[in-house]
Amino acid sequence: MDFLKYYQQIDDAFSYLFSSVSNERKLLKDNLNKEIVYIDIGTNVGNYLNFVKKNFKIKQVYCFEPISGLAKELEKNILDIKIKKIFNCALSDTTKSRKFFLCDISSQSSFYKQNKTYSSVQKIKKTISVDTKVFDKIFNKNLKIDFCKIDAQGEDFNILKGMKTNLKRGNIKLLKVELCFPLMHKNVNNTYLDILNFLKKFNYNLFSISKIKYKDNEILFIDAFFKKNKKN
């Protein structure tokens, strides 16, 4: 009995020590089936797409990448997926053409300039014009989406506003959203609280976080996971 009690104490201690880090692979495995319909908004070079491919069989994939060179390169990543489409555009809550800041480090490119956080990643190479489309206008056939990742460098809230119909219908099982904090970008007129409250209206609740990025002890962004609550 003493040994069992000791073992339980050690087990609890290890569980507590490592509970501050979310195992994203396990998180996804626990919430998704082996075969999924996946949407990647802000695919960039496809690192996260490759991570998902390694862990799931993707039945259908839809990628959104506004940088034309990267969108073309992504075609190689999805050759083995039967149903696929790469959209060389950005998503928002309106359809129009907007100024887009292309950075030396492509993953930092955005509709918004960064505040003075990390100068090494915010150097703007040039400004281009990017077309925006609305999620609900593209996905208007009640497609059941297992997993949707949104990483749009400050545009995330507007993208979600363009997903109202699909969110209301519960067509998206699991959402991963990058929540940017005020320190990150200039001229973003919403906060992480707007995203939390907006998704709450459609019964999508925050249930896990996989990454937190700090600058001088202030949060820059977090990767947050949301799922639709099951009705009792």
C-alpha angles and dihedrals in degrees: 000000000000090000092050091049091049091048092051091051092051091046091050091048093052091045090052094047094052098036091090090073122067117218099222095191091054091043091057094043090052093052105035137057121241092259117051147176105229133193120192114194110191096017095172109173092347102252094139091041088057090049091054092046091054092055104035142032104244112214094181131008132189118187128191118200123157096196105088097208092053093045090056093048091052091067089078091057096059104039090113094054113092100210113038144140134183116206113204093208142076127254126232139139094276137044112240146102117275141181111263126193111223111205131201087244099054096208089066095055112121150151085255133060115235125245117242097287113120110001091193093067103036103062109131114223097187145325120253136178116251129189118227126208133187121249096220092053091055098040100044101132098079094258110183107232119197099192135011123184120197120192107157107145099244099337094088097105093052090049090053091050087057089055098059097119095049092045092049091051092047091237092147116069100187131017129195113193131178105228109205120202126217092265093064110062139020123238097011104145098201139057139215087266090062089056093047093049093043093053091044089062088063093044095255110138133191109250107160146014123209103183139018122191120200136192117192090342092306121113116249098179145331132209105233131190124213131185133180114258115240113241114244 
